[in-house]
C-alpha cells in the first residue's frame, strides 16, 4: 500500500514508544468472524435490543432466543485463527513498542495470537459463567449442551442462569479493565484503532481521550468511523494486509 498517508502512518508507528491498540470486530472478519455493523454484519440481521442484559436475565424467552443465535454463531468463533493483523500487534509488543491491546472483541484471538497484555473490556465469549455462583464453564461444553437440545443451560453446581462472560447491551462494564483502558489511553503516545466503527461507548471515547492527552491517532478501517475527523492518519484498507505492511515497515526502518 504505497500512499503518502501510509508513509505518514509508518513514521508515526516508527517513532512511537508507548503504543496502545484499540481493536474491534473488523480485526477478526478476515479470521471468519462476521462484524456487527459492516455489510452483512450481525446487527444487520438481528436486532441487538433482543440480546440486551435486562431481557437476558429477566425473560427466559429472550434468553432462549440469545442461545439460538449463539449456537449458530459460536462455531465461527471456535474455528477462527488469528490473522496478520493480530500478529502485527504481537510483533509490536515483542519489539517493546506496544504497551497493550484494548479490545472490544470477545473472540479471544489476541491471546491466541500471542499478545500478552490484552484488556478485554467487553469480556471473553470463550467463557460462560453462572450469574448466581460465578462458576465458569468452557463455551465449547455449553455448545455440546445446546446442540443436545438444552435451550436454557443452567449451572451444574447451583442451577443458576448461565451467561456468556461478555458485556451485553445495558450491562455494567468490567470496572478494572475499563479504568485501566482509559489510563493507558491517557498515557500512550500513539493510539492505533483497528477494525471498529467507534459507535459504542465507553470504548469509543478512548480515541478522544488519547488525543486530548497528546497522543497521535491512526485509524485502520474499511469504512468511515465516528472519529476519522480527529485522527492524524486514516488508512482505508483491510486490517490484515494494512497492519502487516504498516508494522513490517515501521519495525524495519
Ligand atoms: N479490515 C478493516 N476494517 C474492517 C474489516 C477488515 N477486514 N472488516 C470490517 N471492518 C470494519 C467495518 O467497516 C466496521 O466499520 O470494522 C468495523 C467494525 O465495526 P462494528 O461491526 O461496529 O464492530 P465494533 O466497532 O467492534 O462494535 C463495537 O458493538 O455490538 C457491540 O459489543 C459489540 O464489541 C462490539 C461493539
Boltz pocket constraint, residues with backbone or C-beta under 6 A from the ligand:
constraints:
  - pocket:
      binder: B
      contacts: [[A, 23], [A, 24], [A, 25], [A, 26], [A, 27], [A, 29], [A, 30], [A, 35], [A, 36], [A, 37], [A, 38], [A, 41], [A, 48], [A, 104], [A, 105], [A, 122], [A, 167], [A, 194], [A, 195], [A, 196], [A, 197], [A, 198], [A, 199], [A, 200], [A, 220], [A, 221], [A, 222], [A, 223], [A, 224], [A, 237], [A, 238], [A, 239], [A, 240]]
      max_distance: 6.0
